[in-house]
Each structure stands twice: as structure tokens, then as C-alpha cells.
Amino acid sequence: MTEQLYDCIVIGAGPAGLSASLFLARYRRRVLTFHHNSPRNIYSHGVHGFLGHHGIMPTELLARGREEVTMHGGLVVEGCVTKVERIGEECFRVLTGDEKMVEQTFEARRLLLATGLRDLTPDCPGFREFYGVSVHHCPDCDGFEATGKRIAVVSRGKSAVGFTLGLLAWTDKLTLITNGDAGDMTDEHQAKLSEFNIPITNGRIAKLEGDAETKQIEIVRFEDGDALECDSLFFNLGTQPASDLHDMLGCRIDEECGLVWVDEEQQTSIAGVYAAGDLTPKSQLAVVAAAEGAMAAIHIHKSLIPESQRV
Ligand SMILES: Cc1cc2nc3c(=O)[nH]c(=O)nc-3n(C[C@H](O)[C@H](O)[C@H](O)COP(=O)(O)OP(=O)(O)OC[C@H]3O[C@@H](n4cnc5c(N)ncnc54)[C@H](O)[C@@H]3O)c2cc1C
């Protein structure tokens, strides 16, 4: 059991957490960053749209980030944070522990939650074989590569309509698959899709087929034996927070999107607790997460400046 006081403990070492840690280390703050090696985009074949790093493997981006943080004096440690609590006006306690690590406690004056989200993925055989190469969830990230291709869209309800229409930016060869659950999709929604010649298939998916070596999907096979040929599949089935640490601290949730509410300084409703990246509202992109991490670090640093140094 060890007790140490840090200026800030960052929980999460994806683009948001590492970017914050880098800035905090450059402000010469004592910063400790935890991660348990589970970034959201672990299945991606390359990070798209990150200026100057377009196409970089996610593992490479994070390895470089960890090295840059360490180079500036920050500490990045693999370990799962299991508990967080406020123990004083300016002090939080963080508990870690997993098979690799003996249970330890750490203390910090500020906390940054950058624990990200998990995607709800289609539960069908073949999905993992193609995920990240020809099966995607994020049109902003991978829509461009599907330009002009035949896209199968797996989604349900009202949100399926906007999601599918959004893909018209890249192709008009679209088919919506509800996988047997149309949800709250109305006749008007269906009419909207047919205006753009987008058929809807209500069959239940049996499996995805294609070339396992190149990870190229070719066919969506349905339980009734039907098949849909496609070059790419996009799904939109929702997300959930990767951890419940924000709940433990009592952070307010943004009612509209269900994510952790933050103010313009990336501070949550709990004083001294900041959040950045996918866990907070706004676009779920690596470059946005990194920018939010940097913003959080700037404001965390400012909040730690002693009164005597302020004018
Ligand atoms: C398949 C796929 C492809 C994508 N492609 C792109 C793309 O091309 N371009 C793009 O801009 N974006 C892309 N994204 C989105 C991008 O990956 C995310 O926006 C980005 O990773 C968010 O960064 P983050 O730091 O908020 O969270 P994450 O990257 O998810 O990192 C979360 C961190 O929190 C840690 N963590 C969670 N809980 C705990 C805990 N209890 N204790 C310790 N550590 C914890 C994890 O280990 C991890 O280090 C893609 C996403 C997916 C799923």
C-alpha cells in the first residue's frame, strides 16, 4: 500500500488522456496517468483525419504519446482504476488493482477522467474478422474510404435514418438492415429513405462473409437464406462509458447525449474533476479527444496556480 500526492491523476491513456498528460508534464506538474490497454479504436487499421498522422496505427500513435509524456517527466502506468473518491477539499484518492498489480492508492489535487466509450457492436459471426478494415461504426472516420462503394448499414429506429442519409456524402449505393428490429422507425422515416432509393431489409443477420485474409466483407447472410452483397458495412448501435468512475464521483450527465457534462474549461460538475475525450459530448474523434485533453490540462494547470502568483 503506497500513498503519494500528485498534482493530477489522469485516468485513461488514449488521445485525450495522453494529450492532457503531455501538457501537464510540460507545465512541470506531477502527473500520473493510468490505462489498462483498451483504447476504443484497438480494432482500427489506421487513424484517419488526424492532421499530420493520417493513417497511423492506433497502437503506434499511443506508443509515441506515452513516450512523449515520459520524456517530459510524466509517469504512465498500466493498471485498472477501480475506485475514486474525494477525501478533502483539494484531494482525491484513486485505487488501482488487477492481476498484474498489487492494490495501491494514490492521491491527487485534481482528477482527469479520459476513460472513453465502448461501442455496442453487432452480435453476429464474422463481425470481428472484418471490423476496422471493411466494417466500421464511424462515417467521419472511414466514410471517405467507402466512396462509391456498396454500403450495408446496420442500425435501428429513428437514428438509423439520419445515420444512413449521412452516408450519402460518399455513396448512393446504400441498404439499411434493421436486423429484425426496426425500433421507433415510422412510415415517414421509411418514406424519407425511399426518396433516396435506399431499401430497408428487416431480416435477421446470420453471419458476415468475405475474405478473412484481407478482412474484406463481401456478403451479409440472413437467417432466412437471403444474402446482400456489399463492399463495406457501417453499424450504429450505440455506445456506453468504458468505466463508471464518473458515477462514483457524482458527475452530472448531459441529458441530451448521456455523456459526462463539462463546462468550457473541461471541468465536470464536481470541482477539481475534469473530463475529456469520448466520455464527454461533441464529436468522437481522436483529434477532438486530443484537443480536449490539451484544453483540460491548460485549465487544470491554471487552477493549481497559487493565489500569490495571480493578478
Ligand atoms: C474501430 C474504430 C475506428 C476509429 N477510427 C478513427 C479514425 O479513423 N479517426 C478518428 O479520429 N477517430 C477514430 N475512432 C474514434 C477514436 O478512437 C476515439 O475518438 C478516441 O480513441 C477517443 O479517445 P479517448 O482518449 O477519449 O478514449 P480511448 O481512446 O477509448 O481511451 C480510453 C482510455 O481509458 C483507459 N481506461 C478506461 N477505463 C479505465 C480504468 N478503469 N482504469 C484505467 N484506465 C482506464 C483505457 O485503457 C484507455 O487508455 C475510431 C474508433 C473505433 C472504435
The ligand as a MOL file (V3000), in Angstrom:
LIG
                    3D

  0  0  0     0  0            999 V3000
M  V30 BEGIN CTAB
M  V30 COUNTS 53 58 0 0 0
M  V30 BEGIN ATOM
M  V30 1 C -12.8130 0.8920 -34.8590 0
M  V30 2 C -12.6340 2.3790 -34.5900 0
M  V30 3 C -12.0180 3.1670 -35.5280 0
M  V30 4 C -11.8360 4.5370 -35.2940 0
M  V30 5 N -11.2270 5.2790 -36.2490 0
M  V30 6 C -10.9940 6.5830 -36.0260 0
M  V30 7 C -10.3530 7.3760 -37.0200 0
M  V30 8 O -10.0040 6.8720 -38.0990 0
M  V30 9 N -10.1480 8.6810 -36.7560 0
M  V30 10 C -10.5370 9.2550 -35.5720 0
M  V30 11 O -10.3060 10.4560 -35.3760 0
M  V30 12 N -11.1630 8.5260 -34.6170 0
M  V30 13 C -11.4040 7.2240 -34.8200 0
M  V30 14 N -12.0660 6.4840 -33.8820 0
M  V30 15 C -12.5260 7.1610 -32.6510 0
M  V30 16 C -11.3440 7.3270 -31.6900 0
M  V30 17 O -10.7300 6.0800 -31.4910 0
M  V30 18 C -11.8160 7.8970 -30.3710 0
M  V30 19 O -12.4860 9.1170 -30.6060 0
M  V30 20 C -10.6420 8.1190 -29.4290 0
M  V30 21 O -9.9550 6.9120 -29.1780 0
M  V30 22 C -11.1330 8.7150 -28.1170 0
M  V30 23 O -10.0560 8.9110 -27.2790 0
M  V30 24 P -10.2290 8.8750 -25.7000 0
M  V30 25 O -8.8790 9.2010 -25.1750 0
M  V30 26 O -11.3780 9.7040 -25.2810 0
M  V30 27 O -10.6330 7.3670 -25.3340 0
M  V30 28 P -9.9330 5.9720 -25.6550 0
M  V30 29 O -9.0220 6.0760 -26.8110 0
M  V30 30 O -11.0150 4.9580 -25.7140 0
M  V30 31 O -9.0270 5.7040 -24.3720 0
M  V30 32 C -9.6180 5.3850 -23.1340 0
M  V30 33 C -8.5180 5.0700 -22.1520 0
M  V30 34 O -9.0850 4.8820 -20.8580 0
M  V30 35 C -8.4870 3.7470 -20.2370 0
M  V30 36 N -9.3930 3.2940 -19.1970 0
M  V30 37 C -10.7440 3.1140 -19.2500 0
M  V30 38 N -11.2030 2.7240 -18.0510 0
M  V30 39 C -10.1200 2.6740 -17.2180 0
M  V30 40 C -9.9260 2.3290 -15.8380 0
M  V30 41 N -10.9600 1.9800 -15.0620 0
M  V30 42 N -8.6690 2.3520 -15.3460 0
M  V30 43 C -7.6030 2.7140 -16.1120 0
M  V30 44 N -7.7330 3.0490 -17.4190 0
M  V30 45 C -8.9660 3.0230 -17.9480 0
M  V30 46 C -8.2490 2.7980 -21.3950 0
M  V30 47 O -7.2690 1.8380 -21.0620 0
M  V30 48 C -7.7370 3.7970 -22.4560 0
M  V30 49 O -6.3630 4.0400 -22.2220 0
M  V30 50 C -12.2790 5.1170 -34.0790 0
M  V30 51 C -12.9170 4.3190 -33.1240 0
M  V30 52 C -13.1050 2.9550 -33.3740 0
M  V30 53 C -13.7990 2.1210 -32.3480 0
M  V30 END ATOM
M  V30 BEGIN BOND
M  V30 1 1 1 2
M  V30 2 1 2 3
M  V30 3 2 2 52
M  V30 4 2 3 4
M  V30 5 1 4 5
M  V30 6 1 4 50
M  V30 7 2 5 6
M  V30 8 1 6 7
M  V30 9 1 6 13
M  V30 10 2 7 8
M  V30 11 1 7 9
M  V30 12 1 9 10
M  V30 13 2 10 11
M  V30 14 1 10 12
M  V30 15 2 12 13
M  V30 16 1 13 14
M  V30 17 1 14 15
M  V30 18 1 14 50
M  V30 19 1 15 16
M  V30 20 1 16 17
M  V30 21 1 16 18
M  V30 22 1 18 19
M  V30 23 1 18 20
M  V30 24 1 20 21
M  V30 25 1 20 22
M  V30 26 1 22 23
M  V30 27 1 23 24
M  V30 28 2 24 25
M  V30 29 1 24 26
M  V30 30 1 24 27
M  V30 31 1 27 28
M  V30 32 2 28 29
M  V30 33 1 28 30
M  V30 34 1 28 31
M  V30 35 1 31 32
M  V30 36 1 32 33
M  V30 37 1 33 34
M  V30 38 1 33 48
M  V30 39 1 34 35
M  V30 40 1 35 36
M  V30 41 1 35 46
M  V30 42 1 36 37
M  V30 43 1 36 45
M  V30 44 2 37 38
M  V30 45 1 38 39
M  V30 46 1 39 40
M  V30 47 2 39 45
M  V30 48 1 40 41
M  V30 49 2 40 42
M  V30 50 1 42 43
M  V30 51 2 43 44
M  V30 52 1 44 45
M  V30 53 1 46 47
M  V30 54 1 46 48
M  V30 55 1 48 49
M  V30 56 2 50 51
M  V30 57 1 51 52
M  V30 58 1 52 53
M  V30 END BOND
M  V30 END CTAB
M  END
